Amino acid sequence: MAIDFIQKRKIQQLFIPILGAVIFITAAVVWWGFFTTNSSVGGGVLLPARRVQINTSILSNPLLEKLDEPRLRTQIPDGIGRANPLLPFVQ
């Protein structure tokens, strides 16, 4: 069943108020989000800053001193690569 011209026009007339409402809601959110000032921010109760204390006494445990590095250190070989790797390779 094909939608005739009158039904298309009714659907379009329904979309116009819906589009207007979406534009109005978007504009209101932008307006209240950017252009209004919040008075409760300046008059709020300020909490004192908490100080972070790190307990490093656990690192002086004798069991941790007995631990060794789990693998051998990687040896970096000498003479690999070129002085400027961006230049073309010419033999």
PDB file of N, CA, C and O in Angstrom:
ATOM      1  N   MET A   1       0.840  -1.156   0.000  1.00  0.00           N
ATOM      2  CA  MET A   1       0.000   0.000   0.000  1.00  0.00           C
ATOM      3  C   MET A   1       0.900   1.239   0.000  1.00  0.00           C
ATOM      4  O   MET A   1       1.724   1.405   0.899  1.00  0.00           O
ATOM      5  N   ALA A   2       0.754   2.057  -0.947  1.00  0.00           N
ATOM      6  CA  ALA A   2       1.582   3.244  -1.076  1.00  0.00           C
ATOM      7  C   ALA A   2       1.032   4.370  -0.202  1.00  0.00           C
ATOM      8  O   ALA A   2      -0.178   4.511  -0.021  1.00  0.00           O
ATOM      9  N   ILE A   3       1.967   5.171   0.337  1.00  0.00           N
ATOM     10  CA  ILE A   3       1.558   6.328   1.138  1.00  0.00           C
ATOM     11  C   ILE A   3       1.227   7.455   0.166  1.00  0.00           C
ATOM     12  O   ILE A   3       2.059   7.851  -0.651  1.00  0.00           O
ATOM     13  N   ASP A   4       0.031   7.954   0.263  1.00  0.00           N
ATOM     14  CA  ASP A   4      -0.370   9.006  -0.671  1.00  0.00           C
ATOM     15  C   ASP A   4       0.131  10.360  -0.179  1.00  0.00           C
ATOM     16  O   ASP A   4       0.741  10.463   0.885  1.00  0.00           O
ATOM     17  N   PHE A   5      -0.132  11.372  -0.955  1.00  0.00           N
ATOM     18  CA  PHE A   5       0.374  12.721  -0.723  1.00  0.00           C
ATOM     19  C   PHE A   5      -0.156  13.315   0.583  1.00  0.00           C
ATOM     20  O   PHE A   5       0.577  14.024   1.273  1.00  0.00           O
ATOM     21  N   ILE A   6      -1.388  13.046   0.927  1.00  0.00           N
ATOM     22  CA  ILE A   6      -1.995  13.623   2.130  1.00  0.00           C
ATOM     23  C   ILE A   6      -1.339  13.038   3.385  1.00  0.00           C
ATOM     24  O   ILE A   6      -1.082  13.765   4.344  1.00  0.00           O
ATOM     25  N   GLN A   7      -1.070  11.732   3.382  1.00  0.00           N
ATOM     26  CA  GLN A   7      -0.431  11.115   4.543  1.00  0.00           C
ATOM     27  C   GLN A   7       0.999  11.631   4.721  1.00  0.00           C
ATOM     28  O   GLN A   7       1.442  11.845   5.849  1.00  0.00           O
ATOM     29  N   LYS A   8       1.723  11.831   3.617  1.00  0.00           N
ATOM     30  CA  LYS A   8       3.073  12.375   3.697  1.00  0.00           C
ATOM     31  C   LYS A   8       3.033  13.779   4.286  1.00  0.00           C
ATOM     32  O   LYS A   8       3.880  14.134   5.106  1.00  0.00           O
ATOM     33  N   ARG A   9       2.080  14.556   3.883  1.00  0.00           N
ATOM     34  CA  ARG A   9       1.968  15.938   4.378  1.00  0.00           C
ATOM     35  C   ARG A   9       1.626  15.941   5.877  1.00  0.00           C
ATOM     36  O   ARG A   9       2.123  16.794   6.612  1.00  0.00           O
ATOM     37  N   LYS A  10       0.790  15.004   6.340  1.00  0.00           N
ATOM     38  CA  LYS A  10       0.453  14.929   7.756  1.00  0.00           C
ATOM     39  C   LYS A  10       1.678  14.540   8.583  1.00  0.00           C
ATOM     40  O   LYS A  10       1.894  15.063   9.676  1.00  0.00           O
ATOM     41  N   ILE A  11       2.463  13.630   8.053  1.00  0.00           N
ATOM     42  CA  ILE A  11       3.680  13.218   8.749  1.00  0.00           C
ATOM     43  C   ILE A  11       4.662  14.385   8.836  1.00  0.00           C
ATOM     44  O   ILE A  11       5.291  14.591   9.873  1.00  0.00           O
ATOM     45  N   GLN A  12       4.795  15.145   7.753  1.00  0.00           N
ATOM     46  CA  GLN A  12       5.689  16.294   7.758  1.00  0.00           C
ATOM     47  C   GLN A  12       5.201  17.358   8.741  1.00  0.00           C
ATOM     48  O   GLN A  12       6.015  18.001   9.405  1.00  0.00           O
ATOM     49  N   GLN A  13       3.895  17.550   8.841  1.00  0.00           N
ATOM     50  CA  GLN A  13       3.369  18.528   9.779  1.00  0.00           C
ATOM     51  C   GLN A  13       3.584  18.076  11.225  1.00  0.00           C
ATOM     52  O   GLN A  13       3.677  18.910  12.126  1.00  0.00           O
ATOM     53  N   LEU A  14       3.664  16.780  11.449  1.00  0.00           N
ATOM     54  CA  LEU A  14       3.965  16.270  12.775  1.00  0.00           C
ATOM     55  C   LEU A  14       5.438  16.475  13.130  1.00  0.00           C
ATOM     56  O   LEU A  14       5.766  16.735  14.287  1.00  0.00           O
ATOM     57  N   PHE A  15       6.319  16.360  12.145  1.00  0.00           N
ATOM     58  CA  PHE A  15       7.748  16.500  12.398  1.00  0.00           C
ATOM     59  C   PHE A  15       8.163  17.937  12.698  1.00  0.00           C
ATOM     60  O   PHE A  15       9.158  18.143  13.392  1.00  0.00           O
ATOM     61  N   ILE A  16       7.451  18.919  12.208  1.00  0.00           N
ATOM     62  CA  ILE A  16       7.811  20.317  12.446  1.00  0.00           C
ATOM     63  C   ILE A  16       7.753  20.670  13.932  1.00  0.00           C
ATOM     64  O   ILE A  16       8.718  21.249  14.432  1.00  0.00           O
ATOM     65  N   PRO A  17       6.671  20.355  14.680  1.00  0.00           N
ATOM     66  CA  PRO A  17       6.695  20.652  16.116  1.00  0.00           C
ATOM     67  C   PRO A  17       7.730  19.820  16.892  1.00  0.00           C
ATOM     68  O   PRO A  17       8.318  20.296  17.864  1.00  0.00           O
ATOM     69  N   ILE A  18       7.940  18.586  16.453  1.00  0.00           N
ATOM     70  CA  ILE A  18       8.940  17.755  17.113  1.00  0.00           C
ATOM     71  C   ILE A  18      10.334  18.355  16.917  1.00  0.00           C
ATOM     72  O   ILE A  18      11.120  18.411  17.863  1.00  0.00           O
ATOM     73  N   LEU A  19      10.642  18.797  15.719  1.00  0.00           N
ATOM     74  CA  LEU A  19      11.918  19.437  15.439  1.00  0.00           C
ATOM     75  C   LEU A  19      12.067  20.722  16.247  1.00  0.00           C
ATOM     76  O   LEU A  19      13.143  21.005  16.774  1.00  0.00           O
ATOM     77  N   GLY A  20      10.997  21.495  16.344  1.00  0.00           N
ATOM     78  CA  GLY A  20      11.040  22.712  17.152  1.00  0.00           C
ATOM     79  C   GLY A  20      11.300  22.414  18.624  1.00  0.00           C
ATOM     80  O   GLY A  20      12.056  23.132  19.278  1.00  0.00           O
ATOM     81  N   ALA A  21      10.682  21.365  19.145  1.00  0.00           N
ATOM     82  CA  ALA A  21      10.889  20.992  20.539  1.00  0.00           C
ATOM     83  C   ALA A  21      12.330  20.550  20.774  1.00  0.00           C
ATOM     84  O   ALA A  21      12.923  20.907  21.792  1.00  0.00           O
ATOM     85  N   VAL A  22      12.900  19.781  19.854  1.00  0.00           N
ATOM     86  CA  VAL A  22      14.286  19.335  19.988  1.00  0.00           C
ATOM     87  C   VAL A  22      15.232  20.531  19.958  1.00  0.00           C
ATOM     88  O   VAL A  22      16.176  20.592  20.746  1.00  0.00           O
ATOM     89  N   ILE A  23      14.990  21.471  19.065  1.00  0.00           N
ATOM     90  CA  ILE A  23      15.832  22.670  18.992  1.00  0.00           C
ATOM     91  C   ILE A  23      15.701  23.493  20.272  1.00  0.00           C
ATOM     92  O   ILE A  23      16.700  24.004  20.778  1.00  0.00           O
ATOM     93  N   PHE A  24      14.492  23.629  20.799  1.00  0.00           N
ATOM     94  CA  PHE A  24      14.273  24.387  22.028  1.00  0.00           C
ATOM     95  C   PHE A  24      14.970  23.730  23.209  1.00  0.00           C
ATOM     96  O   PHE A  24      15.614  24.415  24.004  1.00  0.00           O
ATOM     97  N   ILE A  25      14.853  22.421  23.336  1.00  0.00           N
ATOM     98  CA  ILE A  25      15.498  21.709  24.449  1.00  0.00           C
ATOM     99  C   ILE A  25      17.019  21.832  24.347  1.00  0.00           C
ATOM    100  O   ILE A  25      17.692  22.038  25.356  1.00  0.00           O
ATOM    101  N   THR A  26      17.557  21.709  23.147  1.00  0.00           N
ATOM    102  CA  THR A  26      18.997  21.843  22.956  1.00  0.00           C
ATOM    103  C   THR A  26      19.465  23.246  23.319  1.00  0.00           C
ATOM    104  O   THR A  26      20.482  23.409  23.993  1.00  0.00           O
ATOM    105  N   ALA A  27      18.732  24.250  22.877  1.00  0.00           N
ATOM    106  CA  ALA A  27      19.097  25.633  23.195  1.00  0.00           C
ATOM    107  C   ALA A  27      19.006  25.884  24.699  1.00  0.00           C
ATOM    108  O   ALA A  27      19.857  26.581  25.253  1.00  0.00           O
ATOM    109  N   ALA A  28      18.004  25.337  25.366  1.00  0.00           N
ATOM    110  CA  ALA A  28      17.861  25.532  26.807  1.00  0.00           C
ATOM    111  C   ALA A  28      19.010  24.880  27.563  1.00  0.00           C
ATOM    112  O   ALA A  28      19.540  25.471  28.504  1.00  0.00           O
ATOM    113  N   VAL A  29      19.400  23.681  27.172  1.00  0.00           N
ATOM    114  CA  VAL A  29      20.513  23.001  27.838  1.00  0.00           C
ATOM    115  C   VAL A  29      21.808  23.783  27.638  1.00  0.00           C
ATOM    116  O   VAL A  29      22.586  23.940  28.578  1.00  0.00           O
ATOM    117  N   VAL A  30      22.042  24.266  26.438  1.00  0.00           N
ATOM    118  CA  VAL A  30      23.251  25.051  26.170  1.00  0.00           C
ATOM    119  C   VAL A  30      23.211  26.347  26.977  1.00  0.00           C
ATOM    120  O   VAL A  30      24.224  26.736  27.558  1.00  0.00           O
ATOM    121  N   TRP A  31      22.079  27.012  27.022  1.00  0.00           N
ATOM    122  CA  TRP A  31      21.962  28.275  27.749  1.00  0.00           C
ATOM    123  C   TRP A  31      22.221  28.067  29.241  1.00  0.00           C
ATOM    124  O   TRP A  31      23.014  28.796  29.836  1.00  0.00           O
ATOM    125  N   TRP A  32      21.565  27.085  29.848  1.00  0.00           N
ATOM    126  CA  TRP A  32      21.725  26.860  31.277  1.00  0.00           C
ATOM    127  C   TRP A  32      23.112  26.304  31.604  1.00  0.00           C
ATOM    128  O   TRP A  32      23.623  26.517  32.704  1.00  0.00           O
ATOM    129  N   GLY A  33      23.709  25.607  30.669  1.00  0.00           N
ATOM    130  CA  GLY A  33      25.023  25.040  30.930  1.00  0.00           C
ATOM    131  C   GLY A  33      26.156  26.038  30.811  1.00  0.00           C
ATOM    132  O   GLY A  33      27.144  25.932  31.538  1.00  0.00           O
ATOM    133  N   PHE A  34      26.039  27.013  29.905  1.00  0.00           N
ATOM    134  CA  PHE A  34      27.138  27.926  29.653  1.00  0.00           C
ATOM    135  C   PHE A  34      26.925  29.334  30.193  1.00  0.00           C
ATOM    136  O   PHE A  34      27.887  29.991  30.593  1.00  0.00           O
ATOM    137  N   PHE A  35      25.699  29.802  30.210  1.00  0.00           N
ATOM    138  CA  PHE A  35      25.470  31.211  30.489  1.00  0.00           C
ATOM    139  C   PHE A  35      24.870  31.506  31.858  1.00  0.00           C
ATOM    140  O   PHE A  35      24.670  32.678  32.180  1.00  0.00           O
ATOM    141  N   THR A  36      24.580  30.526  32.659  1.00  0.00           N
ATOM    142  CA  THR A  36      24.082  30.797  34.004  1.00  0.00           C
ATOM    143  C   THR A  36      25.192  30.524  34.995  1.00  0.00           C
ATOM    144  O   THR A  36      26.016  29.631  34.796  1.00  0.00           O
ATOM    145  N   THR A  37      25.206  31.299  36.066  1.00  0.00           N
ATOM    146  CA  THR A  37      26.219  31.095  37.095  1.00  0.00           C
ATOM    147  C   THR A  37      25.598  30.333  38.242  1.00  0.00           C
ATOM    148  O   THR A  37      24.438  30.549  38.591  1.00  0.00           O
ATOM    149  N   ASN A  38      26.362  29.458  38.817  1.00  0.00           N
ATOM    150  CA  ASN A  38      25.889  28.654  39.918  1.00  0.00           C
ATOM    151  C   ASN A  38      26.350  29.312  41.208  1.00  0.00           C
ATOM    152  O   ASN A  38      27.548  29.337  41.492  1.00  0.00           O
ATOM    153  N   SER A  39      25.424  29.846  41.995  1.00  0.00           N
ATOM    154  CA  SER A  39      25.777  30.567  43.209  1.00  0.00           C
ATOM    155  C   SER A  39      26.224  29.619  44.316  1.00  0.00           C
ATOM    156  O   SER A  39      26.896  30.062  45.248  1.00  0.00           O
ATOM    157  N   SER A  40      25.886  28.355  44.252  1.00  0.00           N
ATOM    158  CA  SER A  40      26.265  27.425  45.315  1.00  0.00           C
ATOM    159  C   SER A  40      27.735  27.053  45.248  1.00  0.00           C
ATOM    160  O   SER A  40      28.275  26.532  46.224  1.00  0.00           O
ATOM    161  N   VAL A  41      28.397  27.303  44.132  1.00  0.00           N
ATOM    162  CA  VAL A  41      29.810  26.965  44.021  1.00  0.00           C
ATOM    163  C   VAL A  41      30.633  27.890  44.905  1.00  0.00           C
ATOM    164  O   VAL A  41      31.541  27.428  45.596  1.00  0.00           O
ATOM    165  N   GLY A  42      30.338  29.173  44.899  1.00  0.00           N
ATOM    166  CA  GLY A  42      31.111  30.128  45.677  1.00  0.00           C
ATOM    167  C   GLY A  42      30.802  30.060  47.160  1.00  0.00           C
ATOM    168  O   GLY A  42      31.684  30.345  47.971  1.00  0.00           O
ATOM    169  N   GLY A  43      29.603  29.699  47.547  1.00  0.00           N
ATOM    170  CA  GLY A  43      29.220  29.708  48.946  1.00  0.00           C
ATOM    171  C   GLY A  43      29.267  28.353  49.603  1.00  0.00           C
ATOM    172  O   GLY A  43      28.763  28.191  50.715  1.00  0.00           O
ATOM    173  N   GLY A  44      29.849  27.388  48.957  1.00  0.00           N
ATOM    174  CA  GLY A  44      29.870  26.037  49.504  1.00  0.00           C
ATOM    175  C   GLY A  44      30.884  25.889  50.630  1.00  0.00           C
ATOM    176  O   GLY A  44      31.721  26.765  50.848  1.00  0.00           O
ATOM    177  N   VAL A  45      30.801  24.800  51.324  1.00  0.00           N
ATOM    178  CA  VAL A  45      31.722  24.510  52.413  1.00  0.00           C
ATOM    179  C   VAL A  45      32.987  23.912  51.816  1.00  0.00           C
ATOM    180  O   VAL A  45      32.939  22.936  51.067  1.00  0.00           O
ATOM    181  N   LEU A  46      34.120  24.517  52.161  1.00  0.00           N
ATOM    182  CA  LEU A  46      35.393  24.008  51.655  1.00  0.00           C
ATOM    183  C   LEU A  46      35.975  23.035  52.662  1.00  0.00           C
ATOM    184  O   LEU A  46      36.106  23.353  53.844  1.00  0.00           O
ATOM    185  N   LEU A  47      36.317  21.872  52.199  1.00  0.00           N
ATOM    186  CA  LEU A  47      36.935  20.861  53.045  1.00  0.00           C
ATOM    187  C   LEU A  47      38.445  21.070  53.034  1.00  0.00           C
ATOM    188  O   LEU A  47      39.007  21.453  52.008  1.00  0.00           O
ATOM    189  N   PRO A  48      39.099  20.827  54.146  1.00  0.00           N
ATOM    190  CA  PRO A  48      40.558  20.970  54.143  1.00  0.00           C
ATOM    191  C   PRO A  48      41.192  19.890  53.263  1.00  0.00           C
ATOM    192  O   PRO A  48      40.695  18.768  53.169  1.00  0.00           O
ATOM    193  N   ALA A  49      42.287  20.259  52.632  1.00  0.00           N
ATOM    194  CA  ALA A  49      42.971  19.314  51.755  1.00  0.00           C
ATOM    195  C   ALA A  49      43.591  18.203  52.590  1.00  0.00           C
ATOM    196  O   ALA A  49      44.240  18.458  53.604  1.00  0.00           O
ATOM    197  N   ARG A  50      43.382  16.976  52.152  1.00  0.00           N
ATOM    198  CA  ARG A  50      43.943  15.844  52.872  1.00  0.00           C
ATOM    199  C   ARG A  50      45.370  15.609  52.405  1.00  0.00           C
ATOM    200  O   ARG A  50      45.691  15.777  51.229  1.00  0.00           O
ATOM    201  N   ARG A  51      46.213  15.223  53.340  1.00  0.00           N
ATOM    202  CA  ARG A  51      47.605  14.977  53.013  1.00  0.00           C
ATOM    203  C   ARG A  51      47.801  13.481  52.761  1.00  0.00           C
ATOM    204  O   ARG A  51      47.343  12.641  53.536  1.00  0.00           O
ATOM    205  N   VAL A  52      48.472  13.176  51.688  1.00  0.00           N
ATOM    206  CA  VAL A  52      48.742  11.784  51.334  1.00  0.00           C
ATOM    207  C   VAL A  52      50.042  11.370  51.994  1.00  0.00           C
ATOM    208  O   VAL A  52      51.070  12.028  51.832  1.00  0.00           O
ATOM    209  N   GLN A  53      49.992  10.277  52.738  1.00  0.00           N
ATOM    210  CA  GLN A  53      51.189   9.761  53.383  1.00  0.00           C
ATOM    211  C   GLN A  53      51.439   8.350  52.853  1.00  0.00           C
ATOM    212  O   GLN A  53      50.558   7.491  52.886  1.00  0.00           O
ATOM    213  N   ILE A  54      52.646   8.136  52.371  1.00  0.00           N
ATOM    214  CA  ILE A  54      53.015   6.837  51.813  1.00  0.00           C
ATOM    215  C   ILE A  54      53.895   6.123  52.815  1.00  0.00           C
ATOM    216  O   ILE A  54      54.909   6.663  53.258  1.00  0.00           O
ATOM    217  N   ASN A  55      53.514   4.923  53.168  1.00  0.00           N
ATOM    218  CA  ASN A  55      54.272   4.128  54.128  1.00  0.00           C
ATOM    219  C   ASN A  55      55.263   3.260  53.366  1.00  0.00           C
ATOM    220  O   ASN A  55      54.882   2.284  52.720  1.00  0.00           O
ATOM    221  N   THR A  56      56.536   3.627  53.450  1.00  0.00           N
ATOM    222  CA  THR A  56      57.572   2.877  52.735  1.00  0.00           C
ATOM    223  C   THR A  56      58.332   1.927  53.648  1.00  0.00           C
ATOM    224  O   THR A  56      59.339   1.352  53.234  1.00  0.00           O
ATOM    225  N   SER A  57      57.876   1.752  54.871  1.00  0.00           N
ATOM    226  CA  SER A  57      58.588   0.865  55.798  1.00  0.00           C
ATOM    227  C   SER A  57      58.481  -0.602  55.363  1.00  0.00           C
ATOM    228  O   SER A  57      59.295  -1.424  55.783  1.00  0.00           O
ATOM    229  N   ILE A  58      57.505  -0.938  54.541  1.00  0.00           N
ATOM    230  CA  ILE A  58      57.357  -2.308  54.073  1.00  0.00           C
ATOM    231  C   ILE A  58      58.516  -2.705  53.162  1.00  0.00           C
ATOM    232  O   ILE A  58      58.811  -3.891  53.016  1.00  0.00           O
ATOM    233  N   LEU A  59      59.168  -1.730  52.553  1.00  0.00           N
ATOM    234  CA  LEU A  59      60.271  -2.033  51.638  1.00  0.00           C
ATOM    235  C   LEU A  59      61.542  -2.425  52.375  1.00  0.00           C
ATOM    236  O   LEU A  59      62.465  -2.967  51.766  1.00  0.00           O
ATOM    237  N   SER A  60      61.605  -2.162  53.665  1.00  0.00           N
ATOM    238  CA  SER A  60      62.795  -2.538  54.436  1.00  0.00           C
ATOM    239  C   SER A  60      62.655  -3.926  55.049  1.00  0.00           C
ATOM    240  O   SER A  60      63.435  -4.277  55.934  1.00  0.00           O
ATOM    241  N   ASN A  61      61.714  -4.706  54.621  1.00  0.00           N
ATOM    242  CA  ASN A  61      61.505  -6.060  55.101  1.00  0.00           C
ATOM    243  C   ASN A  61      62.690  -6.942  54.665  1.00  0.00           C
ATOM    244  O   ASN A  61      63.084  -6.884  53.500  1.00  0.00           O
ATOM    245  N   PRO A  62      63.268  -7.755  55.563  1.00  0.00           N
ATOM    246  CA  PRO A  62      64.418  -8.599  55.191  1.00  0.00           C
ATOM    247  C   PRO A  62      64.083  -9.618  54.098  1.00  0.00           C
ATOM    248  O   PRO A  62      64.962 -10.001  53.326  1.00  0.00           O
ATOM    249  N   LEU A  63      62.836 -10.054  54.024  1.00  0.00           N
ATOM    250  CA  LEU A  63      62.470 -11.006  52.961  1.00  0.00           C
ATOM    251  C   LEU A  63      62.568 -10.361  51.584  1.00  0.00           C
ATOM    252  O   LEU A  63      62.937 -11.024  50.615  1.00  0.00           O
ATOM    253  N   LEU A  64      62.247  -9.098  51.491  1.00  0.00           N
ATOM    254  CA  LEU A  64      62.339  -8.412  50.200  1.00  0.00           C
ATOM    255  C   LEU A  64      63.785  -8.157  49.801  1.00  0.00           C
ATOM    256  O   LEU A  64      64.092  -8.071  48.611  1.00  0.00           O
ATOM    257  N   GLU A  65      64.675  -8.036  50.777  1.00  0.00           N
ATOM    258  CA  GLU A  65      66.093  -7.818  50.455  1.00  0.00           C
ATOM    259  C   GLU A  65      66.725  -9.078  49.875  1.00  0.00           C
ATOM    260  O   GLU A  65      67.709  -8.989  49.140  1.00  0.00           O
ATOM    261  N   LYS A  66      66.179 -10.245  50.190  1.00  0.00           N
ATOM    262  CA  LYS A  66      66.730 -11.503  49.671  1.00  0.00           C
ATOM    263  C   LYS A  66      66.331 -11.755  48.224  1.00  0.00           C
ATOM    264  O   LYS A  66      66.951 -12.577  47.549  1.00  0.00           O
ATOM    265  N   LEU A  67      65.310 -11.065  47.741  1.00  0.00           N
ATOM    266  CA  LEU A  67      64.872 -11.275  46.366  1.00  0.00           C
ATOM    267  C   LEU A  67      65.923 -10.791  45.394  1.00  0.00           C
ATOM    268  O   LEU A  67      66.617  -9.804  45.638  1.00  0.00           O
ATOM    269  N   ASP A  68      66.027 -11.503  44.287  1.00  0.00           N
ATOM    270  CA  ASP A  68      66.986 -11.148  43.257  1.00  0.00           C
ATOM    271  C   ASP A  68      66.222 -10.785  41.997  1.00  0.00           C
ATOM    272  O   ASP A  68      65.023 -11.044  41.888  1.00  0.00           O
ATOM    273  N   GLU A  69      66.917 -10.188  41.054  1.00  0.00           N
ATOM    274  CA  GLU A  69      66.269  -9.833  39.799  1.00  0.00           C
ATOM    275  C   GLU A  69      65.865 -11.124  39.075  1.00  0.00           C
ATOM    276  O   GLU A  69      66.681 -12.041  38.983  1.00  0.00           O
ATOM    277  N   PRO A  70      64.657 -11.222  38.570  1.00  0.00           N
ATOM    278  CA  PRO A  70      64.156 -12.484  38.025  1.00  0.00           C
ATOM    279  C   PRO A  70      64.812 -12.929  36.728  1.00  0.00           C
ATOM    280  O   PRO A  70      64.697 -14.100  36.366  1.00  0.00           O
ATOM    281  N   ARG A  71      65.480 -12.059  36.031  1.00  0.00           N
ATOM    282  CA  ARG A  71      66.104 -12.451  34.764  1.00  0.00           C
ATOM    283  C   ARG A  71      67.420 -11.713  34.613  1.00  0.00           C
ATOM    284  O   ARG A  71      67.685 -10.741  35.320  1.00  0.00           O
ATOM    285  N   LEU A  72      68.229 -12.175  33.701  1.00  0.00           N
ATOM    286  CA  LEU A  72      69.493 -11.507  33.437  1.00  0.00           C
ATOM    287  C   LEU A  72      69.244 -10.201  32.701  1.00  0.00           C
ATOM    288  O   LEU A  72      68.261 -10.050  31.974  1.00  0.00           O
ATOM    289  N   ARG A  73      70.134  -9.287  32.902  1.00  0.00           N
ATOM    290  CA  ARG A  73      70.001  -8.009  32.203  1.00  0.00           C
ATOM    291  C   ARG A  73      70.275  -8.213  30.711  1.00  0.00           C
ATOM    292  O   ARG A  73      71.123  -9.022  30.334  1.00  0.00           O
ATOM    293  N   THR A  74      69.578  -7.499  29.896  1.00  0.00           N
ATOM    294  CA  THR A  74      69.729  -7.596  28.448  1.00  0.00           C
ATOM    295  C   THR A  74      71.009  -6.893  28.028  1.00  0.00           C
ATOM    296  O   THR A  74      71.260  -5.749  28.409  1.00  0.00           O
ATOM    297  N   GLN A  75      71.805  -7.586  27.247  1.00  0.00           N
ATOM    298  CA  GLN A  75      73.036  -7.013  26.725  1.00  0.00           C
ATOM    299  C   GLN A  75      72.734  -6.340  25.399  1.00  0.00           C
ATOM    300  O   GLN A  75      72.177  -6.964  24.496  1.00  0.00           O
ATOM    301  N   ILE A  76      73.097  -5.076  25.280  1.00  0.00           N
ATOM    302  CA  ILE A  76      72.877  -4.345  24.034  1.00  0.00           C
ATOM    303  C   ILE A  76      74.102  -4.554  23.159  1.00  0.00           C
ATOM    304  O   ILE A  76      75.205  -4.156  23.534  1.00  0.00           O
ATOM    305  N   PRO A  77      73.921  -5.181  21.988  1.00  0.00           N
ATOM    306  CA  PRO A  77      75.081  -5.424  21.119  1.00  0.00           C
ATOM    307  C   PRO A  77      75.582  -4.128  20.495  1.00  0.00           C
ATOM    308  O   PRO A  77      74.817  -3.193  20.259  1.00  0.00           O
ATOM    309  N   ASP A  78      76.893  -4.097  20.232  1.00  0.00           N
ATOM    310  CA  ASP A  78      77.507  -2.919  19.614  1.00  0.00           C
ATOM    311  C   ASP A  78      77.471  -3.046  18.102  1.00  0.00           C
ATOM    312  O   ASP A  78      77.461  -4.153  17.563  1.00  0.00           O
ATOM    313  N   GLY A  79      77.452  -1.929  17.432  1.00  0.00           N
ATOM    314  CA  GLY A  79      77.590  -1.909  15.989  1.00  0.00           C
ATOM    315  C   GLY A  79      76.332  -2.242  15.217  1.00  0.00           C
ATOM    316  O   GLY A  79      76.432  -2.598  14.043  1.00  0.00           O
ATOM    317  N   ILE A  80      75.178  -2.150  15.798  1.00  0.00           N
ATOM    318  CA  ILE A  80      73.939  -2.423  15.067  1.00  0.00           C
ATOM    319  C   ILE A  80      73.337  -1.090  14.657  1.00  0.00           C
ATOM    320  O   ILE A  80      73.292  -0.142  15.441  1.00  0.00           O
ATOM    321  N   GLY A  81      72.876  -1.038  13.420  1.00  0.00           N
ATOM    322  CA  GLY A  81      72.226   0.158  12.931  1.00  0.00           C
ATOM    323  C   GLY A  81      73.182   1.066  12.193  1.00  0.00           C
ATOM    324  O   GLY A  81      74.368   0.775  12.041  1.00  0.00           O
ATOM    325  N   ARG A  82      72.626   2.181  11.736  1.00  0.00           N
ATOM    326  CA  ARG A  82      73.418   3.151  10.997  1.00  0.00           C
ATOM    327  C   ARG A  82      73.365   4.483  11.728  1.00  0.00           C
ATOM    328  O   ARG A  82      72.540   4.692  12.617  1.00  0.00           O
ATOM    329  N   ALA A  83      74.252   5.368  11.339  1.00  0.00           N
ATOM    330  CA  ALA A  83      74.292   6.692  11.976  1.00  0.00           C
ATOM    331  C   ALA A  83      72.997   7.453  11.714  1.00  0.00           C
ATOM    332  O   ALA A  83      72.440   8.061  12.628  1.00  0.00           O
ATOM    333  N   ASN A  84      72.517   7.423  10.477  1.00  0.00           N
ATOM    334  CA  ASN A  84      71.278   8.091  10.125  1.00  0.00           C
ATOM    335  C   ASN A  84      70.404   7.090   9.355  1.00  0.00           C
ATOM    336  O   ASN A  84      70.616   6.887   8.159  1.00  0.00           O
ATOM    337  N   PRO A  85      69.448   6.476  10.008  1.00  0.00           N
ATOM    338  CA  PRO A  85      68.648   5.441   9.336  1.00  0.00           C
ATOM    339  C   PRO A  85      67.673   6.002   8.304  1.00  0.00           C
ATOM    340  O   PRO A  85      67.073   5.230   7.555  1.00  0.00           O
ATOM    341  N   LEU A  86      67.499   7.307   8.243  1.00  0.00           N
ATOM    342  CA  LEU A  86      66.576   7.887   7.288  1.00  0.00           C
ATOM    343  C   LEU A  86      67.182   8.085   5.901  1.00  0.00           C
ATOM    344  O   LEU A  86      66.458   8.244   4.918  1.00  0.00           O
ATOM    345  N   LEU A  87      68.494   8.073   5.828  1.00  0.00           N
ATOM    346  CA  LEU A  87      69.138   8.198   4.514  1.00  0.00           C
ATOM    347  C   LEU A  87      69.017   6.886   3.765  1.00  0.00           C
ATOM    348  O   LEU A  87      69.011   5.819   4.379  1.00  0.00           O
ATOM    349  N   PRO A  88      68.919   6.951   2.430  1.00  0.00           N
ATOM    350  CA  PRO A  88      68.811   5.696   1.665  1.00  0.00           C
ATOM    351  C   PRO A  88      70.110   4.882   1.777  1.00  0.00           C
ATOM    352  O   PRO A  88      71.204   5.436   1.885  1.00  0.00           O
ATOM    353  N   PHE A  89      69.952   3.559   1.749  1.00  0.00           N
ATOM    354  CA  PHE A  89      71.084   2.649   1.880  1.00  0.00           C
ATOM    355  C   PHE A  89      71.797   2.522   0.542  1.00  0.00           C
ATOM    356  O   PHE A  89      71.194   2.118  -0.452  1.00  0.00           O
ATOM    357  N   VAL A  90      73.085   2.869   0.518  1.00  0.00           N
ATOM    358  CA  VAL A  90      73.867   2.775  -0.703  1.00  0.00           C
ATOM    359  C   VAL A  90      75.041   1.851  -0.432  1.00  0.00           C
ATOM    360  O   VAL A  90      75.772   2.047   0.539  1.00  0.00           O
ATOM    361  N   GLN A  91      75.234   0.833  -1.288  1.00  0.00           N
ATOM    362  CA  GLN A  91      76.354  -0.107  -1.108  1.00  0.00           C
ATOM    363  C   GLN A  91      77.467   0.205  -2.041  1.00  0.00           C
ATOM    364  O   GLN A  91      78.491  -0.479  -2.033  1.00  0.00           O
TER     365      GLN A  91
END
